[in-house]
Amino acid sequence: MAIFQQYNISPWLTPVRLVATSNQSGTYFNGPLNNGVGATFTYATGALTIDSVTVNVGDRVLLQAQSAALQNGIYVCTQAGATGVAAILQRSADQQCIEQMHTGFYVTVAAGTANAGAAFTLVEPKPAALGINNLVWNAAPNSGVTPIPIASGGTGSTTASAALTALGVKRGTTAAYGGGGTSNAFTATGVASTDIVTATILASTNSVAITKAVPTTNTITVTFSADPGAGTTVQWHAISP
């Protein structure tokens, strides 16, 4: 009898909001079983900013350049820093044990003065034990590309970077304008209907969420839970499979 082993692992991870590309000072705890499950990174008291952006509860954060590389990885902020209060990051539920780690996985970054739109890849060797052996995330070739500016026109048109397109990765930041209901079609030159698209709200006048982002040729249609309002800013990534 033939035995088949089937792999169905997506190489892309849920985007992070921020990435720290310099060592972060704090206290690392590798979880109650010393295996990364429930691991935390605790800062000194005070508001925490990474890449010029304040870190809020629920933000996904990649620590990419820790001096102790065993601390690297994707975290979620469980406690925001404030006066007399320490910011606490906990390893993300999708990246807190070694069985979830696969070299070649990549994650994109939604915000930050220097790194919005960058991508980072988990590279070999895969650590034998999370939080004990080094974990290496390298910047993908598109990191450091100047972000595409927010469109100034009411249509929200934007053009994907030619450098990113050549790598199969397209990125844009566009403004969604109110009065058009919940569905907004953005011109996204270089995007194909077969691309994998993610969209993240960077700022919004109204309290809304993105329910789906659907690509067609040179267009992405983003559907919101309600009219997004004139002050909404959305960043999208399209990745060729």
N, C-alpha and C positions, 0 to 999 in steps of 0.2 A: 504494500500500500504506500503510495506516495505521500509525503508529508510536505505541506507548503507553509511557509512562514510569511505572513502578510504584515507589511508596515503601512501605517496610516498616520504618520506624524507630520503635522504642518511645520515647516521650518521657521515660520514667523510667530513671534510671541505678541501678546497684547502690548500695544505701545506704552512706553513710559512717558510721564509728563516731563521729567527732568533727568539729566545725567550729570554726575559729579566726576569731572575728569582730572581732579587733583585730590590728594589724600584728605580725608575727612577725619578730624579729631573726635574721638569718642570712645565709648566702652562697648566692646563686642561680647555677646553671650551666645554660645552655639546651641542653645536649646537645652531642655532638661535631660535629654539623652545624649548630648554632645554629638548630634548627627545633622544639625542644621534645621531640623523641624522645630518651629517656634523660635528660631534664632532672632535676636534683636540687636540693634545698634543704637546706643543712647548718647545723645549729644549733651554738652553743657547747657545750662539754662539759657533761655533767651530765644527770640525769634530766629528761625532757621531760613536762610536763603541759599539757593543753589543756582548758579548761572544767572544771578541777578533776579531770581523769581522766588517769592515767598512759598515755602512748602506748607501745604495744608493737609489736614486729615484726609486720607483716601488717595493721595497722590502716589503714583508709582514712580519709584526713583531707582536708577541704576547707579550703583557705586562701581566705578570702572577702574580706578587708579589708586586703590588703597596700598599703602606701604606694606602692610601685611595682606598680600593678595588673596589669602584665604577668606578675607572679609568681603571680597567683591561679589556682586550679584544684584538681583532685582529685589527691591524692598517696597513695602507700602507704609506710608506714614500713619501710625495709629494714635499718635499724640503730637499735636502741633506745639512748637516751642513758643514761649512767652516769658514775660518777666517772672522769674522764680519757677518756671516750668521748663523741663527738659523736653526737647523733641525726641520722639522714639520712632525708629523704623523697624519693621518686622519683615523677615524674608517673605516674599510673595508666596501665596498658596500654590502657584503654578511653578515655583522655582525654589522650593525649600527642602528638597531631598534629592539625593544623587540620582535616584531612579528617574527623575523628571528632566535631568540634564542630558542634552545631546549636542555634541559639537557640530557647529554649522548653524545652530539656531541663531536668529537675528532679531533685533528689536529696534524700532524707530522711536525718535524723540519728538515730542509735540511742542515743547516750549524752551525758552532760554535765550539769552542774548547771543551766545556763541554757538549753541548746539541745536537750536530748533531745526528740525528736518534731518538731523544726522542719523546714522544707523550704526549699530554695533553688533559684532558677531562673536559668539562663543567659540573659541578655537581650541585645537588640540594642544596638550593632552587633556583628556577629561580627568578631573580629580578623582582619586579613589574614594575619598570621604569628604563630604561637604563641610566647610568650616574648619577643616584640618589641613587639607591640601590646597594649593593655589588654584584659583579660578581666573581664567584670563579672557577678558573681553577686548577685542581689538576694534578700533574705528574702521568702518567700511570706507571704501575709496571716496564716497560722496561727502564724508564728514568735513565740515569747514566750508562748504559751499555757501556763498552769501544767500541768505533767505530771499525768496521772491517777495516783493513788496505787496502789501494789500492793494487790491484794485481800487482805483479812484472812481470808476464809473458805476452807474446803477446796475449794470448787468452782472457785475462781479467777475468779469472775464480775467483770466490770467494765463500765462504761458509756462509750460513746464521747462525746467532747465535742460538745455541740450546735453550738458555733461551728465546729468542724472539719467536722462533718457537713454544715453548710450550704454548705461549700466543696467538698463531695464527697470530703473527706479525713477518714478516721476513724483514731484512734490509741488504743491502750491498752497498759498495762503490767500484766501479770498473773503470779501465782505458779503454777508447776506443781508438784504434789505427788506424791511417790513412791508406789509400791505399785499404781499403775494401769497398769503396762506402758508401752508405747511411744507409745500414742495418747492424746492429751488434748484434750477438747473444751472450749473456753472460750466463755462467753457474751459476745457482742460486739454489744450493742444498736446498731442502725443499719447493720450490715453486710448486704450482699446477696450472693446466690450469684454474681452477675456481677462483683463487685468483684475487683480485683487485690490480692492479699495478699502481704505480705512479713513474715517473722518472724525475729527476731534474739535469740540467747541473750545476756543481759547478765551472768548469773552462773549457775554450776551446781555442785552437789555432786559429780555424776558427770561423767566425760568423755564428752559426747554431742554429737551434731550434729542439726540439724533437717533432715529429709529432704524434708518437704513441709508446706505449710499450705493447707488447703482451706476456702474459705468456703461457708456455706449461710446461710439467713436467720437473722440475729442470732447466728450461731455461727461460730467458726473451729476446725477440728480440726487440731491440730499433731501431726505424727508425728516422733518422735525415733529416732535410731539404736539407742537402748537406753533402759531406764527412766531418766528424767532425774533422779530423786532429789528429796528434799523441799526442797532449797535452790536449786532452779533458778528463775531469773527470766527471763521471755520478754517482749519488747516486739514488738507487731505494728502494722502500718499496713495500712489497707484504702483503696484509691483507686478511686473510681467511674470506669469507662472513658468 
